[in-house]
């Protein structure tokens, strides 16, 4: 019986992925194509991952207008078990992938996204900011600091340190200072497993990334440190 069920599942998803391939082959996606994606396919991780890992940058406008980037998943915290899961969001992973080619439009979408405590998505936002020109990245800093200030912060703190260097190279001192302040607020208060941060990641930030900000801002950096 299990084999029959699994075979039926495989056939069903083969047909779904085949239809997705046909949709993805569209040269100039429109609102109608985005509507077909929303209405004619299951709304689950398998379908979302398949589509968003293959969609070209040409899809970004229709997808945004159809509301595909407005519901980032929250972290899944199990207080009793003491565990936290950070669900992947194929939509934000897509934005990371195309950000360098569509920096302004991706930035507008990110700024309009609701806040989330999902550290994986916060990391995606940081990656997006690091992939776009520094002047665009500076405008994304409020979204980045919002994520860093959420209860779980980001999965990989040193990625935010690399963004800090990116801003400093572009000489965006105010944005760099705002980001540095948010990072410094999450420094571990004490060593050990109870520390509210990734100690290794923040150590990398202090050693390798903060000096670029200190060189750019001088006394402003000293006041925060």
C-alpha positions as CSV (number, residue, x, y, z in Angstrom):
1,X,0.0,0.0,0.0
2,X,2.8,2.4,0.9
3,X,4.5,1.8,-2.5
4,X,1.2,2.6,-4.3
5,X,0.8,5.8,-2.3
6,X,4.4,6.9,-3.0
7,X,4.1,6.1,-6.7
8,X,1.0,8.2,-6.9
9,X,2.8,11.0,-5.0
10,X,5.7,10.9,-7.5
11,X,3.4,10.9,-10.5
12,X,1.4,13.9,-9.1
13,X,4.5,16.0,-8.5
14,X,6.1,15.0,-11.8
15,X,3.0,16.5,-13.4
16,X,3.1,19.6,-11.2
17,X,6.8,20.2,-12.0
18,X,6.2,19.7,-15.7
19,X,3.5,22.4,-15.6
20,X,5.8,24.7,-13.6
21,X,8.4,24.2,-16.3
22,X,5.9,25.3,-18.9
23,X,5.1,28.4,-16.8
24,X,8.8,29.2,-16.2
25,X,9.4,29.0,-20.0
26,X,7.4,32.2,-20.4
27,X,9.7,34.9,-21.8
28,X,7.7,37.9,-20.6
29,X,5.7,37.0,-17.5
30,X,2.6,39.1,-16.7
31,X,0.2,39.5,-13.9
32,X,-1.8,36.7,-15.5
33,X,1.1,34.3,-15.2
34,X,1.6,35.2,-11.6
35,X,-2.1,34.6,-10.9
36,X,-1.8,31.2,-12.5
37,X,1.0,30.3,-10.2
38,X,-1.0,31.3,-7.2
39,X,-4.3,29.8,-8.2
40,X,-3.3,26.6,-10.1
41,X,-0.6,25.1,-8.0
42,X,-0.3,23.7,-4.5
43,X,1.0,26.3,-2.0
44,X,3.8,24.3,-0.3
45,X,7.5,24.3,0.1
46,X,8.2,21.8,-2.7
47,X,6.4,23.9,-5.3
48,X,7.7,27.2,-4.0
49,X,11.3,25.9,-4.0
50,X,11.0,24.5,-7.5
51,X,9.6,27.7,-8.9
52,X,11.6,30.3,-7.1
53,X,15.0,28.5,-7.6
54,X,14.4,28.6,-11.4
55,X,12.5,31.8,-12.0
56,X,14.3,34.5,-13.9
57,X,14.5,38.2,-12.9
58,X,11.7,38.9,-15.4
59,X,9.2,37.5,-12.9
60,X,9.9,40.0,-10.2
61,X,7.4,42.6,-11.2
62,X,4.4,40.3,-11.7
63,X,5.2,38.4,-8.5
64,X,5.5,41.5,-6.4
65,X,2.2,42.9,-7.7
66,X,0.6,39.5,-7.0
67,X,1.7,39.8,-3.3
68,X,4.2,36.9,-3.3
69,X,6.7,38.8,-1.0
70,X,4.3,39.9,1.8
71,X,4.2,36.8,4.1
72,X,7.6,35.8,5.4
73,X,7.3,32.9,7.8
74,X,8.1,33.4,11.5
75,X,10.5,31.4,13.6
76,X,9.1,28.3,15.1
77,X,10.0,28.3,18.8
78,X,9.1,25.3,21.0
79,X,9.5,26.6,24.5
80,X,9.0,23.3,26.1
81,X,11.7,21.6,24.1
82,X,14.0,24.7,24.0
83,X,14.3,24.5,20.3
84,X,13.9,27.0,17.5
85,X,13.5,26.4,13.7
86,X,14.0,29.0,11.0
87,X,11.9,27.9,8.0
88,X,13.4,28.7,4.6
89,X,11.4,31.1,2.4
90,X,12.0,30.5,-1.3
91,X,10.7,33.9,-2.1
92,X,13.5,35.7,-0.2
93,X,16.1,33.2,-1.6
94,X,14.9,34.3,-5.1
95,X,15.4,37.9,-4.2
96,X,19.0,37.2,-3.0
97,X,19.7,35.5,-6.3
98,X,18.4,38.3,-8.5
99,X,19.3,41.3,-6.3
100,X,22.5,42.3,-8.2
101,X,20.6,42.5,-11.5
102,X,17.5,44.3,-10.2
103,X,18.8,46.2,-7.1
104,X,16.3,49.0,-7.0
105,X,13.2,46.9,-7.4
106,X,14.4,44.2,-5.0
107,X,15.2,46.9,-2.4
108,X,11.6,48.3,-2.7
109,X,10.2,44.8,-2.2
110,X,12.4,44.2,0.8
111,X,11.5,47.5,2.5
112,X,7.8,46.7,2.1
113,X,8.1,43.2,3.6
114,X,6.6,42.7,7.1
115,X,9.0,42.3,10.0
116,X,10.0,38.8,10.9
117,X,11.9,37.1,13.7
118,X,13.0,34.4,11.3
119,X,16.8,34.6,11.5
120,X,17.1,32.8,8.1
121,X,15.1,35.5,6.4
122,X,17.0,38.2,8.2
123,X,20.2,36.6,6.8
124,X,18.6,36.8,3.3
125,X,17.9,40.5,3.7
126,X,21.5,41.1,4.7
127,X,22.7,39.1,1.7
128,X,20.5,41.2,-0.5
129,X,21.9,44.4,0.9
130,X,25.5,43.2,0.4
131,X,24.7,42.3,-3.3
132,X,23.4,45.7,-4.3
133,X,25.3,49.0,-4.8
134,X,26.3,50.7,-1.6
135,X,23.9,53.6,-2.1
136,X,21.0,51.1,-2.4
137,X,22.3,49.1,0.5
138,X,22.3,52.2,2.7
139,X,18.6,52.5,2.2
140,X,18.1,48.9,3.4
141,X,19.9,49.4,6.7
142,X,16.7,50.1,8.6
143,X,15.3,46.8,7.5
144,X,18.6,45.0,8.4
145,X,18.7,46.6,11.9
146,X,15.0,45.7,12.4
147,X,15.9,42.1,11.8
148,X,19.0,42.2,14.0
149,X,16.9,43.6,16.8
150,X,14.4,40.8,16.6
151,X,14.4,38.1,19.3
152,X,16.7,35.7,17.3
153,X,18.7,38.1,15.2
154,X,20.4,36.6,12.2
155,X,21.8,33.1,11.5
156,X,25.2,34.3,10.4
157,X,26.3,37.6,12.1
158,X,29.5,38.0,10.2
159,X,27.5,38.4,7.0
160,X,26.2,41.7,8.6
161,X,29.8,42.6,9.3
162,X,30.6,42.1,5.6
163,X,27.7,44.4,4.8
164,X,29.2,47.0,7.2
165,X,32.5,46.9,5.2
166,X,30.4,47.3,1.9
167,X,28.8,50.4,3.3
168,X,32.1,51.8,4.5
169,X,33.7,51.3,1.1
170,X,30.9,53.3,-0.4
171,X,31.5,56.0,2.3
172,X,27.9,55.8,3.7
173,X,29.0,56.7,7.2
174,X,25.6,57.3,8.8
175,X,24.2,54.0,7.5
176,X,27.3,52.2,8.6
177,X,27.1,53.7,12.1
178,X,23.4,52.6,12.4
179,X,24.4,49.1,11.4
180,X,27.4,49.0,13.7
181,X,25.3,50.1,16.6
182,X,22.7,47.3,16.0
183,X,25.5,44.8,15.8
184,X,27.3,46.0,18.9
185,X,24.0,45.8,20.9
186,X,24.0,42.0,20.2
187,X,27.5,41.3,21.4
188,X,27.6,38.5,24.0
189,X,27.2,39.7,27.5
190,X,29.2,36.8,28.8
191,X,30.9,33.7,27.3
192,X,29.2,30.3,27.2
193,X,26.1,28.7,25.7
194,X,23.7,31.2,27.4
195,X,25.2,34.1,25.5
196,X,22.7,35.9,23.4
197,X,24.8,35.7,20.2
198,X,27.0,33.7,18.0
199,X,30.3,34.4,19.8
200,X,32.5,33.3,17.0
201,X,30.6,35.4,14.4
202,X,30.7,38.5,16.5
203,X,34.4,38.0,17.2
204,X,35.0,38.0,13.4
205,X,33.0,41.2,13.2
206,X,35.1,42.9,15.8
207,X,38.4,41.8,14.3
208,X,37.7,42.1,10.6
209,X,34.9,44.4,10.0
210,X,34.6,47.1,12.7
211,X,38.1,48.5,11.8
212,X,36.7,49.7,8.4
213,X,33.9,51.5,10.2
214,X,36.3,53.0,12.7
215,X,38.6,54.2,9.9
216,X,35.6,55.9,8.2
217,X,33.9,57.5,11.2
218,X,36.7,58.1,13.6
219,X,35.4,59.5,16.9
220,X,31.8,58.4,16.2
221,X,33.0,54.8,16.3
222,X,34.9,55.4,19.5
223,X,31.8,56.7,21.2
224,X,29.8,53.6,20.4
225,X,32.7,51.2,21.3
